Amino acid sequence: MTRLFLAILVVPILWGQGSVRLSDQTRNAFDAYMKQVEPQMGSPVLTQMPAYRDKLLKGEIVALPFSYRKEGAIASVKITDGLVNHWVGIMHIAGANVDQVKKVMQNYGEYSKLYAPDLTESKLLKSTADEFDVFLRLQRQIRVKALLGYTFPVEFNTTYRITYSKAGELMKVRSIATRIAEVKNPKKSHTEELEVGNDTGYLWRLQSYWRVYPGDGGVFVECEAVSLSRSVPGFVEKMVTYFTTNFPEDSMRHTLKATRDAVTGRKT
């Protein structure tokens, strides 16, 4: 009871109003993590997940922690003053092809419609043949267990560099957030921002890697997403459901489903 009482007092301060600065140590630790795992993201993971093929062909969306290959799979890796949240999602779209998925993925001006309510504004800033700069406004409701279902909104103005490439029939998409700015008070303004890297620490980094390839009368679509958030005090960690738990998995499933719905709607 004492721990619950303390959490009720501390959570709004830590997560609703308090701020923390992204340190060089945390930034470097995240970069080191990405240097280690990014070379593994160039090929499909389905060959390592054969047990899931039947579920995928029945229309299920599979979302797993990055360590799905091991016993006791976990979704987060603790680094210096931060948490790396790493998820893998995969689905099958029957009757579709790679080009149809590509058209949906490159329709950036419509993202706020396709991926609502997680996205509230989207804009293509500039593009070349295979590279795109995109603005997205992300929105999410944070749920706090200790406060019996209490929620509060967080919002981010983000920009991305998105690169497309092909390896035979495999289309690969690399999306790196080049700027993540937390909105100061989403209820009052969508443009007034906290200082980048000196905010509540819900989202400091976001990178995603898509793989799209034909198979079984349609296409398989894989998404591997890695994000960085602040570390969590131990006694609060079990009472707060935030980006480490509800956000990455829910967002992964929502994004994949919305993509499939859009592709299905485009089929002729």
C-alpha positions as CSV (number, residue, x, y, z in Angstrom):
1,M,0.0,0.0,0.0
2,T,2.9,2.4,0.8
3,R,4.5,1.8,-2.6
4,L,1.2,2.4,-4.3
5,F,0.7,5.6,-2.4
6,L,4.2,6.8,-3.3
7,A,3.6,5.9,-7.0
8,I,0.4,7.9,-7.1
9,L,2.3,10.9,-5.8
10,V,5.4,10.4,-7.9
11,V,4.1,9.2,-11.3
12,P,2.4,12.5,-12.3
13,I,5.6,14.4,-11.4
14,L,7.9,12.0,-13.2
15,W,5.9,11.3,-16.3
16,G,3.5,14.2,-16.6
17,Q,5.5,17.2,-15.7
18,G,9.1,16.3,-15.0
19,S,11.9,16.4,-17.6
20,V,15.1,14.6,-18.2
21,R,17.9,15.3,-20.7
22,L,19.2,12.7,-23.2
23,S,22.8,12.3,-22.2
24,D,25.7,11.5,-24.4
25,Q,26.2,8.2,-22.6
26,T,22.6,7.2,-23.4
27,R,22.9,8.3,-27.0
28,N,26.1,6.5,-27.5
29,A,24.7,3.3,-25.9
30,F,21.8,3.4,-28.3
31,D,24.0,3.9,-31.3
32,A,26.2,1.0,-30.2
33,Y,23.0,-1.2,-29.9
34,M,21.9,-0.2,-33.4
35,K,25.4,-0.9,-34.8
36,Q,25.1,-4.4,-33.4
37,V,21.6,-5.3,-34.6
38,E,21.1,-3.3,-37.8
39,P,23.2,-5.7,-40.0
40,Q,20.8,-8.5,-39.1
41,M,17.8,-6.5,-40.4
42,G,18.4,-6.9,-44.1
43,S,16.8,-10.3,-44.5
44,P,13.3,-11.7,-43.7
45,V,12.8,-13.2,-40.3
46,L,10.0,-15.6,-41.4
47,T,12.6,-18.3,-42.1
48,Q,13.5,-18.2,-38.4
49,M,9.8,-18.3,-37.4
50,P,8.3,-21.2,-39.4
51,A,5.9,-22.1,-36.6
52,Y,4.0,-18.8,-37.3
53,R,3.4,-19.3,-41.0
54,D,0.0,-21.0,-40.6
55,K,-1.2,-18.2,-38.3
56,L,0.0,-15.6,-40.8
57,L,-1.8,-17.3,-43.7
58,K,-5.0,-17.3,-41.7
59,G,-4.8,-13.5,-41.4
60,E,-3.2,-13.1,-38.0
61,I,-0.7,-10.4,-37.3
62,V,2.2,-11.6,-35.2
63,A,4.1,-9.1,-33.0
64,L,7.0,-10.4,-30.9
65,P,9.8,-9.0,-28.8
66,F,13.1,-8.8,-30.6
67,S,14.5,-11.8,-28.7
68,Y,11.7,-14.1,-30.0
69,R,14.5,-16.6,-30.9
70,K,15.3,-17.2,-27.2
71,E,13.6,-18.5,-24.1
72,G,12.1,-15.7,-21.9
73,A,11.9,-13.2,-24.7
74,I,11.9,-9.6,-23.5
75,A,10.9,-6.4,-25.3
76,S,13.3,-4.0,-23.7
77,V,17.0,-3.7,-23.2
78,K,18.3,-1.5,-20.4
79,I,21.2,0.8,-21.4
80,T,22.8,3.7,-19.6
81,D,19.8,5.8,-18.3
82,G,17.5,4.5,-21.0
83,L,15.5,1.6,-22.4
84,V,15.7,0.3,-25.9
85,N,12.3,-1.1,-27.0
86,H,12.7,-3.6,-29.9
87,W,9.7,-5.3,-31.6
88,V,9.2,-7.4,-34.7
89,G,5.9,-7.6,-36.5
90,I,4.8,-9.7,-39.6
91,M,1.7,-10.3,-41.6
92,H,0.6,-11.8,-44.9
93,I,-1.7,-10.0,-47.4
94,A,-3.4,-12.5,-49.7
95,G,-3.6,-11.6,-53.4
96,A,-1.5,-8.5,-53.1
97,N,1.9,-7.7,-54.6
98,V,5.0,-5.7,-53.6
99,D,4.2,-2.7,-55.8
100,Q,0.7,-2.3,-54.1
101,V,2.4,-2.2,-50.7
102,K,5.0,0.3,-52.0
103,K,2.2,2.6,-53.2
104,V,0.6,2.6,-49.8
105,M,3.8,3.1,-48.0
106,Q,4.8,6.1,-50.2
107,N,1.4,7.8,-49.9
108,Y,2.7,10.0,-47.1
109,G,0.2,12.8,-47.4
110,E,-2.6,10.3,-46.5
111,Y,-0.8,8.8,-43.5
112,S,-2.9,10.9,-41.0
113,K,-6.0,9.2,-42.4
114,L,-4.6,5.7,-42.9
115,Y,-3.0,5.5,-39.5
116,A,-5.3,7.5,-37.2
117,P,-5.4,8.0,-34.3
118,D,-1.7,7.3,-33.8
119,L,-0.9,9.9,-36.5
120,T,-2.7,13.2,-36.6
121,E,-0.8,15.0,-39.3
122,S,1.5,13.9,-42.1
123,K,3.3,15.7,-44.9
124,L,5.9,14.8,-47.6
125,L,8.7,17.4,-47.3
126,K,10.9,16.3,-50.3
127,S,11.8,13.2,-52.2
128,T,14.0,11.7,-54.8
129,A,13.5,8.4,-56.6
130,D,14.1,6.2,-53.6
131,E,14.5,8.6,-50.6
132,F,11.8,10.6,-48.8
133,D,11.8,13.2,-46.1
134,V,8.5,13.1,-44.2
135,F,6.9,15.0,-41.3
136,L,4.6,13.0,-39.0
137,R,2.8,14.1,-35.8
138,L,2.5,11.2,-33.4
139,Q,-0.1,11.0,-30.7
140,R,-0.6,8.6,-27.9
141,Q,-2.5,8.2,-24.7
142,I,-0.3,7.1,-21.8
143,R,-2.0,4.7,-19.4
144,V,-1.0,4.7,-15.7
145,K,-1.9,1.6,-13.9
146,A,-1.3,3.0,-10.4
147,L,-3.9,5.7,-11.1
148,L,-6.7,3.2,-11.9
149,G,-6.9,3.8,-15.6
150,Y,-5.8,7.5,-15.7
151,T,-4.5,8.6,-19.1
152,F,-2.8,11.6,-20.5
153,P,-1.9,12.5,-24.0
154,V,1.6,12.8,-25.4
155,E,2.4,14.2,-28.8
156,F,5.5,14.4,-31.0
157,N,6.5,16.4,-34.0
158,T,8.8,14.1,-35.9
159,T,10.7,14.1,-39.2
160,Y,12.1,11.0,-41.0
161,R,14.6,10.1,-43.7
162,I,13.1,7.0,-45.5
163,T,15.1,5.0,-48.0
164,Y,13.8,2.3,-50.3
165,S,16.0,-0.4,-51.9
166,K,15.5,-3.8,-53.7
167,A,17.3,-7.1,-53.4
168,G,15.7,-9.4,-56.0
169,E,12.0,-9.7,-55.1
170,L,12.6,-8.3,-51.6
171,M,11.8,-4.6,-51.0
172,K,13.5,-3.0,-48.0
173,V,12.6,0.2,-46.3
174,R,14.7,2.0,-43.7
175,S,13.0,4.8,-41.7
176,I,15.1,6.8,-39.3
177,A,13.7,9.7,-37.2
178,T,15.9,12.7,-37.8
179,R,14.1,14.9,-35.3
180,I,11.7,14.0,-32.4
181,A,10.3,17.0,-30.5
182,E,7.7,16.5,-27.8
183,V,4.8,18.9,-27.8
184,K,4.7,20.9,-24.6
185,N,0.9,20.7,-24.1
186,P,-1.1,18.9,-26.8
187,K,-4.4,20.1,-25.3
188,K,-3.4,23.7,-26.0
189,S,-1.0,23.7,-28.9
190,H,0.4,21.4,-31.5
191,T,3.4,23.6,-32.3
192,E,4.8,24.6,-29.0
193,E,7.6,22.1,-28.2
194,L,9.8,21.1,-25.4
195,E,13.6,21.3,-26.1
196,V,14.6,18.3,-28.2
197,G,16.3,15.8,-25.9
198,N,15.2,17.6,-22.8
199,D,11.6,16.4,-22.2
200,T,9.7,13.7,-20.4
201,G,11.7,11.0,-22.1
202,Y,8.9,8.9,-23.6
203,L,10.5,8.9,-27.1
204,W,14.0,9.9,-27.9
205,R,14.8,7.7,-30.9
206,L,12.7,5.8,-33.4
207,Q,13.9,3.6,-36.3
208,S,12.0,1.1,-38.3
209,Y,13.0,-1.5,-40.9
210,W,10.4,-2.9,-43.3
211,R,10.8,-6.0,-45.5
212,V,8.2,-6.8,-48.2
213,Y,8.4,-9.9,-50.4
214,P,6.1,-12.3,-52.3
215,G,5.0,-15.6,-51.1
216,D,2.0,-18.0,-50.6
217,G,-0.3,-16.3,-53.1
218,G,0.4,-12.8,-51.8
219,V,3.0,-10.8,-49.9
220,F,4.6,-11.0,-46.5
221,V,5.2,-7.7,-44.8
222,E,7.6,-7.5,-41.9
223,C,8.3,-4.4,-39.7
224,E,11.1,-4.2,-37.1
225,A,10.9,-1.2,-34.9
226,V,13.4,0.1,-32.4
227,S,12.8,3.0,-30.0
228,L,14.6,4.7,-27.1
229,S,12.9,6.0,-24.0
230,R,14.1,7.1,-20.6
231,S,14.8,4.6,-17.8
232,V,12.2,3.9,-15.2
233,P,12.6,3.9,-11.4
234,G,12.2,0.4,-10.2
235,F,9.2,0.9,-7.9
236,V,7.4,2.8,-10.6
237,E,8.2,0.4,-13.4
238,K,5.6,-2.2,-12.4
239,M,2.9,0.4,-12.0
240,V,3.3,2.3,-15.2
241,T,2.1,0.9,-18.6
242,Y,3.9,3.2,-21.0
243,F,5.9,2.9,-24.3
244,T,7.9,-0.1,-23.1
245,T,4.8,-2.3,-22.9
246,N,1.6,-0.9,-24.5
247,F,3.0,1.5,-27.1
248,P,5.4,-0.6,-29.2
249,E,3.2,-3.7,-29.5
250,D,-0.1,-1.9,-29.9
251,S,1.4,0.5,-32.4
252,M,3.1,-2.3,-34.4
253,R,-0.2,-4.2,-34.7
254,H,-2.2,-1.1,-35.6
255,T,0.3,0.0,-38.2
256,L,0.5,-3.4,-39.9
257,K,-3.3,-3.8,-39.9
258,A,-3.9,-0.3,-41.3
259,T,-1.3,-1.0,-44.0
260,R,-3.1,-4.2,-44.9
261,D,-6.5,-2.5,-45.0
262,A,-5.1,0.2,-47.3
263,V,-3.5,-2.3,-49.6
264,T,-6.6,-4.4,-49.8
265,G,-8.6,-1.4,-50.6
266,R,-6.3,-0.6,-53.5
267,K,-6.4,-4.1,-55.1
268,T,-8.1,-4.1,-58.5
